[in-house]
Amino acid sequence: MRAAILLWVGTAAVAAELRIHVTDETGAPVWTRLEVHTSDGRMLQPEGAILSSRPGSAPRTAYTGSFVVQGACRLDVAPGRYRIVAEHGLEYERAERSVEVVAAARVEIRLRPWVRMRGRGWWSGDMHIHRPVEDSRALIEAEDLNVGVVFTMWNRQNLWAGQPPAPDPVITVTPNHLLTVMNAEDERGGGAWMLHQLRRPLGIEKVLAERERATESWVPPGIEFVKAARAQRDGGLFPWFDSEKPIWWEVPVMMALAPPDSIGLLHNHYNQYTMLANEAWGRPRDTVRFPGIEGFSDYSLSLHYRYLNLGFRIPFSAGSASGVLPNPAGYNRVYAKLDPPLTVEKWYRAVQKGPVLVTNGPILTWSPRLEGSRLKGRIEAEAREPLRRVDVVANGEVVWSATVRGGKWRYRASFDIPAQGRTWAAARCYTAASDTVRMAHTSVFDLPGVWNPDADARYFVEWIDDLLAKDAVRGREDLIALYRRAREFYASKLRTDK
């Protein structure tokens, strides 16, 4: 890889020992995430580190066998060959090296940034973290994540039960690394609704009966907690409602009746070393039309595109669900553009205003402009691994695409495409990762065309018809009335009866 690694192997009279020291580009010790792989496929974790899984457990992926330390660690090991991976978030090069340990070995790694988004005015955030608050202080530094949204209230959990809410819901780890802690997730049958920066708990933890499965709980519907959260606003920005991903059953209901402040484009099914190519308990996709991991990603994106075709302009968000899914904090992240100094409110207002960039790997910039009936501009993609493809999408259709050949890590081009009849366009790019989907996606650029939304409106009418037919909904007049209101919203968007 591109990081500079210096290696010393010494001798010792007794047990084999492996020491790892990691610094940043200035030479200072840095919080880092490490993987230590044995030659027989095991992973090692030292005492005292922040672990991604309990010691001795078989990791589901290389991530769950990783650990976080501040600059250095020591492991007692058997003599043999080891592979070490060091990371410091998306903007830093990934260092990987093999070392033969005879008696004692010392590995020194200096991690260097391949891009500095703060220098370009962009600040990162992960809107979905399930890690202990104290661990999260170190985790966002280890991933160089600017804003981390940590959930302390979630179904049966409320860390504030029996005590006053946090006097300050923002923890300043460093001036460039902030945590928020008054965040709740309502994750039940209808979907997952993320409520950020609450003033006080909503009682979400009291909904489930003792043995009731969260996926089978539909009452009260999630929209009731969204309304209760928004009643705390008093005219301000918070609480903020993030719809975690578009595949959940009740998302069309929320979009119609309580539109979120943001909606997850890169969500927790996008993992560092794997991909959850299923809809969990959400509405199943057509796997013939959308097969495999890329098909799942295309399906998830297609739902966003349908909402855009219907006129919604809700900012894209990103979240990793670190602590539940095998992702580091900040793996999926959303960048917002703002002037320093960083504050949580400024960052959310920048997300609200746009533009944003969502990514789990590459960085994508574009400069679209409308000249007559043509959409023109420059586009640039860069990454710390080979790129595969760069697209411009308009109203859900790929209208310009370039395949990146030769293992290039940077691609630049100009585009000049017809814009007639289009109401929006956006850019996206993909790396050549084979076991997951690593991509970046820009905000929407509005176009003045006219688009017939019938197919998109009809799609969500049929979706809600399927929702009304579910066993969990039958006989529940409150749910039926709610869903019918949402159905009427989409039916009103139809321009023809066909």
Secondary structure, 3 states (H helix, E strand, C coil): CCCEEEEEEECCCCCCEEEEEEECCCCCECEEEEEEEECCCCECCCCCCEECCCCCCCCCCCHHHCEEEECEEEEECCCEEEEEEEECCCCECCEEEEEEECCEEEEEEECCECCCCHHHCEEEEEEEECCCHHHHHHHHHHCCCCEEEECCEECCEECCCCCCCCCCCEEEEECCEEEECCCEEEEECCEEEEEECCCCCCCHHHCCCCCCCHHHCCCCCHHHHHHHHHCCCCCCCCCEEEECCCCCCCHHHHHHHCCCCEEEEECCCECCCCECCCCCCCCCCCCCCCCHHHHHHHHHHHHHHHHHHCCCCCCEEECCCECCECCCCCCCEEEEECCCCCCHHHHHHHHHHCCEEEECCCEEEECCEEECCEEEEEEEEECCCCEEEEEEEECCEEEEEEECCCCCCEEEEEEEEECCCCCEEEEEEEECCCCCCCEEEECCEECCCCCCCHHHHHHHHHHHHHHHCCCCCCCCHHHHHHHHHHHHHHHCCCCCCC
